[in-house]
Amino acid sequence: MTSALFSPITLRGLTLANRIAVSSMCQYNAQGGSANDWHLMHLGQFAMGAAGLVMTEATHVSPEGRITPKCLGLYSDDNERALKRVIDFCRQYGVTALGLQLAHAGRKASAHTPLDSGAPLGPEEDPWLTLAPSSLPYGPGWHAPRAMTEVDLAEVKAQFVAATERALRIGFDLLELHAAHGYLLHEFLSPISNRREDAYGGSLENRMRFPLEVFEAVRRVWPEDKPLGVRVSATDYVEGGWTVDDTVVLATELRALGCDFVDVSGGGLDPRQQIPLGPGYQVRFAEQVRREAGIPTWAVGMITRARQAETIVAGGQADVVAIARAMMFDPRWAWRAALELGAETPHSRMYARCHPSSWPAASTMVDSAA
Ligand SMILES: Cc1cc2nc3c(=O)[nH]c(=O)nc-3n(C[C@H](O)[C@H](O)[C@H](O)COP(=O)(O)O)c2cc1C
């Protein structure tokens, strides 16, 4: 049997061995924005698995852009050194490509980790001034952000560029800009969070301006042969918010600027959101964007089973599936999927003898009574 999920995909100069990406997952365990031994273990376990690509967690371009004080950053030499150590380690022993997600949390910064409530930092907890397109808090009790001035816009754009230069020195294969989940770039896109009256607010064209400018600036310094994509929320899941049709327009603009893929997620902008959760609940958005904007897409959200993932790729709904929680639960997810779909996958040399095909004939990973 030939598996579409386990067929390679080429984006610019990078060929992924298959269509499975480990989706970005914040770990809230950095110090001063720097990665540590936890990240060696966390990303290392995925790097020796069989996904074609492992994405880092949201990695922030400035201290103020971090969601929490424990988020990863790439704004200092220390951050760069610490992340390079992790990526070198993954490279030495792993078999996957490695991607970085660059982010700025905007008005959702200065918060506790989700495990510690996820609430905004209180007045005694060293909160910081957050930035956003307009001075509108995320929800009741949240920080009122400063509406970004022209100087702020230029500064944040420069921070994205500086972090990209650091990513290049570290040696990442692929870069993704985080414009989803209610963080800064998404805040510019949505009419709910962007009420500006200048060239960066109002019409769809104006609301897209800053995210597109950031993309262009990053594309200029990220090498021609390396893929650059964007994670978007296809919809705010709120009446009057950003829609999937808007996402198609954005994706079309991004494609014209040299964007190689759109990673289609959803929500996160407004606490009033109503998300109809269920298996593959966002796949239809990836499919629409792929069809209407003519750009490769990633599907994400409750993709948990091998045959489900195979159907998404084989049916042309998305080019790549990004998997988060199921990967955390089972970092060998892709090895098992390959077994189920009868596909070949790369292994670390040291683990060559683990593959069930080399076990005694009577041994199997699958219980025949099941
Ligand atoms: C612990 C955790 C951390 C996450 N951190 C990020 C992140 O840093 N960046 C991001 O874009 N999405 C993040 N997400 C969202 C996931 O990448 C993914 O889109 C979401 O969990 C849905 O996929 P799943 O059903 O396979 O888990 C996170 C999800 C989880 C569970």
The ligand as a Tripos MOL2 file, in Angstrom:
@<TRIPOS>MOLECULE
LIG
   31    33     1     0     0
SMALL
NO_CHARGES

@<TRIPOS>ATOM
      1 C1          0.3560   22.2880   25.7490 C.3       1 LIG1
      2 C2          0.0250   23.0020   24.4800 C.ar      1 LIG1
      3 C3          0.7920   24.0830   24.0830 C.ar      1 LIG1
      4 C4          0.5190   24.7510   22.8750 C.ar      1 LIG1
      5 N1          1.3460   25.7650   22.4670 N.ar      1 LIG1
      6 C5          1.2000   26.2890   21.2290 C.ar      1 LIG1
      7 C6          2.1610   27.1660   20.6910 C.ar      1 LIG1
      8 O1          3.2000   27.4390   21.2910 O.2       1 LIG1
      9 N2          1.9220   27.6910   19.4670 N.ar      1 LIG1
     10 C7          0.8130   27.3580   18.7480 C.ar      1 LIG1
     11 O2          0.6310   27.8700   17.6300 O.2       1 LIG1
     12 N3         -0.0950   26.4910   19.2260 N.ar      1 LIG1
     13 C8          0.0890   25.9280   20.4220 C.ar      1 LIG1
     14 N4         -0.7880   24.9800   20.8710 N.ar      1 LIG1
     15 C9         -1.8520   24.5310   19.9760 C.3       1 LIG1
     16 C10        -1.4120   23.2680   19.2290 C.3       1 LIG1
     17 O3         -0.2720   23.5090   18.4070 O.3       1 LIG1
     18 C11        -2.5530   22.7100   18.3790 C.3       1 LIG1
     19 O4         -2.8820   23.6590   17.4000 O.3       1 LIG1
     20 C12        -3.7860   22.3830   19.2140 C.3       1 LIG1
     21 O5         -3.4350   21.7200   20.4210 O.3       1 LIG1
     22 C13        -4.7520   21.4850   18.4430 C.3       1 LIG1
     23 O6         -4.0940   20.3170   18.0130 O.3       1 LIG1
     24 P1         -4.2260   18.8970   18.7880 P.3       1 LIG1
     25 O7         -5.7070   18.5730   18.8290 O.co2     1 LIG1
     26 O8         -3.4460   17.9380   17.9260 O.co2     1 LIG1
     27 O9         -3.6680   19.0300   20.1710 O.co2     1 LIG1
     28 C14        -0.5620   24.3310   22.0810 C.ar      1 LIG1
     29 C15        -1.3430   23.2470   22.5110 C.ar      1 LIG1
     30 C16        -1.0510   22.5820   23.6670 C.ar      1 LIG1
     31 C17        -1.8880   21.3900   24.0590 C.3       1 LIG1
@<TRIPOS>BOND
     1     1     2 1
     2     2     3 ar
     3     2    30 ar
     4     3     4 ar
     5     4     5 ar
     6     4    28 ar
     7     5     6 ar
     8     6     7 ar
     9     6    13 1
    10     7     8 2
    11     7     9 ar
    12     9    10 ar
    13    10    11 2
    14    10    12 ar
    15    12    13 ar
    16    13    14 ar
    17    14    15 1
    18    14    28 ar
    19    15    16 1
    20    16    17 1
    21    16    18 1
    22    18    19 1
    23    18    20 1
    24    20    21 1
    25    20    22 1
    26    22    23 1
    27    23    24 1
    28    24    25 2
    29    24    26 1
    30    24    27 1
    31    28    29 ar
    32    29    30 ar
    33    30    31 1
@<TRIPOS>SUBSTRUCTURE
     1 LIG1         1 GROUP 0 **** ****
